[in-house]
Amino acid sequence: MNVLAQDGLKINWVEMPTYNTIMALSAGVGLLLVVMFARQLVQGRDVATDGWAMAFAVPGIILALTGLHMTLTWPLASGGFAFDNIIFGEPALAFGVLMLGAALVFWKRGPMLAADPPANPGHRLQLVRQLLGPSSVFVFALGLSCFAIAAAGWTYTLFAAPPEEPISGEFADYPWLEATFISGLYVLVGIGAVVFPFAIRRLARPLLLVVGITWGLAGLVFLLFGALNYFTHIGLIVNTQ
C-alpha cells in the first residue's frame, strides 16, 4: 500500500512486486530479434537456426513466465496498480508464447530454413509464410489490443512516475508526457502487428518494411527504456522504502 507520509511517498514493497524492468528489456530484445531474423531471410542470407532458436527462447521464457504470473495473480500489486496486469502482463505472456513457438519451429525445421536451395530462390520465404500464416491472426488481434492499451494510457494518463523516481520523476508534474511516450510505443507495436498478416500473406516488401521499421524502433526504445529502469526503479525503491 502507498502511504504519503511527511517525508514523502512510502511504498510497502512486499505488497508491490515489480519486474517490468526485465519484461521491458526482454520485449525490446524480442522485437529486435524478429526484425533481424526477417532481414536475413529477405536478404537471402544463410541462417544459423539453432542459434536463432536459442535467441528466441531466452526472452520468450522470461516473458512467458513473468507475463503468466502477472496475468494470473490478480491484482499482482495491492498498491493501486491493478491495470498493470493487463497493460504489461497479458501482452508479455502472449509475446513470450509466440517467441517460444518460433524457437520450436527454428529447432525442428532448421535445415529447411537454413538456406534457399539454389534451384528455388525464395523457398524459405514461402515456407515462413506457410508456417506463420495461421499465427498471424493472433498477432493481428494483439495489435488491436495494443491500440486499446495506448488509448487507455492517454485517456487515463497512466504510466506517470512519482517524484521519488530518479530521472522519470523529474516529469511528475507533466503526467501526459510519459503517458504519451509509453502509449506511443504501444501504437508502434500495434501498427506492425496489424500489418504483419498482410505482409506475410503477400510477402510485399513495402509492408514488410513497415513491420520492420515499427517493431525495430519500438524494440530499441523498449530495450533502452528497460535498461534505464534498472536505475530508476532501484532509485524509487531506495527513496520510498
Secondary structure in CASP SS format (residue, H / E / C, confidence):
PFRMAT SS
TARGET T0000
AUTHOR 0000-0000-0000
METHOD secondary structure of the structure
MODEL  1
M C 1.00
N E 1.00
V E 1.00
L E 1.00
A E 1.00
Q C 1.00
D C 1.00
G E 1.00
L E 1.00
K E 1.00
I E 1.00
N C 1.00
W H 1.00
V H 1.00
E H 1.00
M C 1.00
P C 1.00
T C 1.00
Y C 1.00
N H 1.00
T H 1.00
I H 1.00
M H 1.00
A H 1.00
L H 1.00
S H 1.00
A H 1.00
G H 1.00
V H 1.00
G H 1.00
L H 1.00
L H 1.00
L H 1.00
V H 1.00
V H 1.00
M H 1.00
F H 1.00
A H 1.00
R H 1.00
Q H 1.00
L H 1.00
V H 1.00
Q C 1.00
G C 1.00
R C 1.00
D C 1.00
V C 1.00
A C 1.00
T H 1.00
D H 1.00
G H 1.00
W H 1.00
A H 1.00
M H 1.00
A H 1.00
F H 1.00
A H 1.00
V H 1.00
P H 1.00
G H 1.00
I H 1.00
I H 1.00
L H 1.00
A H 1.00
L H 1.00
T H 1.00
G H 1.00
L H 1.00
H H 1.00
M H 1.00
T H 1.00
L H 1.00
T C 1.00
W C 1.00
P C 1.00
L C 1.00
A C 1.00
S C 1.00
G C 1.00
G C 1.00
F C 1.00
A C 1.00
F H 1.00
D H 1.00
N H 1.00
I H 1.00
I H 1.00
F H 1.00
G H 1.00
E H 1.00
P H 1.00
A H 1.00
L H 1.00
A H 1.00
F H 1.00
G H 1.00
V H 1.00
L H 1.00
M H 1.00
L H 1.00
G H 1.00
A H 1.00
A H 1.00
L H 1.00
V H 1.00
F H 1.00
W H 1.00
K H 1.00
R C 1.00
G H 1.00
P H 1.00
M H 1.00
L H 1.00
A H 1.00
A C 1.00
D C 1.00
P C 1.00
P C 1.00
A C 1.00
N C 1.00
P C 1.00
G C 1.00
H H 1.00
R H 1.00
L H 1.00
Q H 1.00
L H 1.00
V H 1.00
R H 1.00
Q H 1.00
L H 1.00
L H 1.00
G C 1.00
P C 1.00
S C 1.00
S H 1.00
V H 1.00
F H 1.00
V H 1.00
F H 1.00
A H 1.00
L H 1.00
G H 1.00
L H 1.00
S H 1.00
C H 1.00
F H 1.00
A H 1.00
I H 1.00
A H 1.00
A H 1.00
A H 1.00
G H 1.00
W H 1.00
T H 1.00
Y C 1.00
T C 1.00
L C 1.00
F C 1.00
A C 1.00
A C 1.00
P C 1.00
P C 1.00
E C 1.00
E C 1.00
P C 1.00
I C 1.00
S H 1.00
G H 1.00
E H 1.00
F H 1.00
A C 1.00
D C 1.00
Y C 1.00
P H 1.00
W H 1.00
L H 1.00
E H 1.00
A H 1.00
T H 1.00
F H 1.00
I H 1.00
S H 1.00
G H 1.00
L H 1.00
Y H 1.00
V H 1.00
L H 1.00
V H 1.00
G H 1.00
I H 1.00
G H 1.00
A H 1.00
V H 1.00
V H 1.00
F H 1.00
P H 1.00
F H 1.00
A H 1.00
I H 1.00
R H 1.00
R H 1.00
L C 1.00
A C 1.00
R H 1.00
P H 1.00
L H 1.00
L H 1.00
L H 1.00
V H 1.00
V H 1.00
G H 1.00
I H 1.00
T H 1.00
W H 1.00
G H 1.00
L H 1.00
A H 1.00
G H 1.00
L H 1.00
V H 1.00
F H 1.00
L H 1.00
L H 1.00
F H 1.00
G H 1.00
A H 1.00
L H 1.00
N H 1.00
Y H 1.00
F H 1.00
T H 1.00
H H 1.00
I H 1.00
G H 1.00
L H 1.00
I H 1.00
V H 1.00
N H 1.00
T H 1.00
Q C 1.00
END
